[in-house]
Amino acid sequence: MAQVIKRALLTAFNPASYTASVLLLEATSTELTNVPIAFQADGSSTPLNGSLCAVLFFDEHNASDAVVLAVYSTGSLVPTPTPGRVTFVPGYRQINGDVLSAGSVSTYTLSGGSSGIPNRALGVLYKAYYSSSTLNSYVQLAPHGASDLSAYVTLGNTTSAGVAINGAGLLALDAQGRIDVRAQVGSCTLTLYTYGYVI
């Protein structure tokens, strides 16, 4: 049982099962499917179909006993934006003085458009501020559909009526780039900017 590494072209990648389909370069009519792929190929560095890859065969006579070790480029297929990093973009006002009624949840899409936040972003860097005429009011922010908004970001509490409360941080997004925002105790007027993202 000899181990061998062979070059191939990536023809498909399934991030849900962490498997790939590859076309062996030495036998271009042979495509292997459902080949496990190393975990460093995560959501931030999803391989591009047509990229070159290195496939390790633990037994060179058993094509089902293999793993894609690495996906690489010859320079023409580099992922954009750069994978696996926090990327800063120019500040963009996503929410502009919206009045949020106490207890109600508002949903906002932060990715796409002119925001500079790509649709597949996992989270955003944000700056937000709010004011309220009701003492002890606060604002909760979370990925859309979160079962417990209080488990994520809380800005507040107002100690004087009309005083602005500022905050900044990293906020998770749902798969469609959305967040939920809820004012608590009293109505709040909220402004939110984004200036970066995590893929």
Secondary structure, 3 states (H helix, E strand, C coil): CCCEEEEEEEEEEECCCCEEEEEEHHHCCCEEEEEEECCCCCCCCCCCCCCEEEEEECCCCCCCCEEEEEEECCCCCCCCCCCCCEEEEEEEEEEEEEEECECCEEEEECCCHHHCCCCCCCEEEEEEEEECCCCCCEEEEEECCCCCHHHCEEEECCCCCCCCEEEEEEEECCCCCEEEEEEECCCEEEEEEEEEEEC
